[in-house]
Amino acid sequence: MNKAHLGLMIGMISCIMASIICLVLYLMISIVWLVLASIVLLLVSLLLVFIDLLHD
């Protein structure tokens, strides 16, 4: 195997690893946004229930 093949293999492996890392980060960021959005919706709904109980 000459140096060109070795360089090509290293380049392809690094591209695959970068793609996997980007995919994992994208999934983690999406899950974090989903959790934060559900927490915010829960807090807003509790606030609305509290305000509704105060007015009755």
C-alpha positions as CSV (number, residue, x, y, z in Angstrom):
1,M,0.0,0.0,0.0
2,N,1.5,3.3,-1.0
3,K,1.2,6.7,0.7
4,A,-1.7,7.9,-1.5
5,H,-3.9,5.0,-0.4
6,L,-3.0,5.5,3.2
7,G,-3.8,9.2,3.0
8,L,-7.1,8.4,1.3
9,M,-8.0,5.9,3.9
10,I,-7.2,8.3,6.8
11,G,-9.2,11.0,5.1
12,M,-12.3,8.8,4.6
13,I,-12.1,7.5,8.2
14,S,-11.9,11.0,9.5
15,C,-14.9,12.1,7.4
16,I,-16.9,9.2,8.7
17,M,-16.0,9.9,12.3
18,A,-16.8,13.6,11.9
19,S,-20.2,12.7,10.4
20,I,-21.0,10.4,13.3
21,I,-19.9,13.0,15.9
22,C,-22.1,15.7,14.2
23,L,-25.1,13.3,14.1
24,V,-24.7,12.5,17.8
25,L,-24.4,16.2,18.7
26,Y,-27.5,17.0,16.6
27,L,-29.5,14.3,18.3
28,M,-28.4,15.5,21.8
29,I,-29.2,19.1,21.0
30,S,-32.7,18.0,19.7
31,I,-33.4,16.0,22.9
32,V,-32.2,18.9,25.1
33,W,-34.6,21.3,23.2
34,L,-37.4,18.9,23.6
35,V,-36.9,18.6,27.3
36,L,-36.6,22.3,27.8
37,A,-39.8,22.9,25.8
38,S,-41.7,20.4,27.8
39,I,-40.5,22.0,31.1
40,V,-41.5,25.5,29.9
41,L,-45.0,24.2,28.8
42,L,-45.4,22.5,32.2
43,L,-44.5,25.7,34.1
44,V,-46.8,27.8,31.9
45,S,-49.7,25.4,32.4
46,L,-49.2,25.4,36.2
47,L,-49.1,29.2,36.2
48,L,-52.4,29.3,34.3
49,V,-54.0,26.9,36.7
50,F,-52.8,28.9,39.6
51,I,-54.1,32.2,38.1
52,D,-57.4,30.4,37.4
53,L,-57.7,29.2,41.0
54,L,-57.0,32.7,42.2
55,H,-59.8,34.2,40.2
56,D,-62.4,31.7,41.4
